[in-house]
Amino acid sequence: MLHNRPVLKTRRKELRNNSTPAEKLLWSMLQHSNLGGNKFRRQHSVGAYIVDFYCPSEKLAVELDGDSHFTGEAIEYDSERTAYLNALNIKVLRFLNTDVYDNLNVVCERILEEIKGGDLTTPSPS
């Protein structure tokens, strides 16, 4: 089983119950297929990793990064995780929490652009 392994169920639930304010804000835009009719899942696991948001039909993961993502160890971990997901043909979009707070509409537009076939080299809103 690759997606939502039972062994990670408790951790996924814990992450959903303790979402960051940025995650809650972006989720308000993604839930109920609000963003262009695309279904997203929150705290979805792929292999040993849990992504913040996942659109299964598009194989798109959306990650929000706060301060904890800027240590050397976290940067390396995120890089390995992204490479793993990309190897499974899952695209990964990363945004800073401040992007969500300051430019929520731009973040949503960028996600829609990716779904419509944008390329990953387009810069994020920050």
Order of alpha helices (4+ residues) and beta strands (2+ residues): alpha-alpha-beta-beta-beta-alpha-beta-alpha
